[in-house]
């Protein structure tokens, strides 16, 4: 009986590891009614949204660097073939 419970716990831990890092924070829907949220919930939401903005900005920066590197590579090939 215990083995089944241990297996279930291990499966639960594995599925938790598969979730995105921010999955523990509640999902915020833009334009959502905020009137029912407490002060603590609103502060937590602001903190989570600031973290998400930083995460998205970091990804945007990485993508722009990737595009810039690709552009530089293809521009150097164009000059070499001319």
Secondary structure, 3 states (H helix, E strand, C coil): CHHHHHHHHHHHHHHHHHCCHHHHCCCCCCCCCCCCCCHHHHHHHHHHHHHHHHHHHHHHHHHHHHHHHHHHHHHHHHHHHC
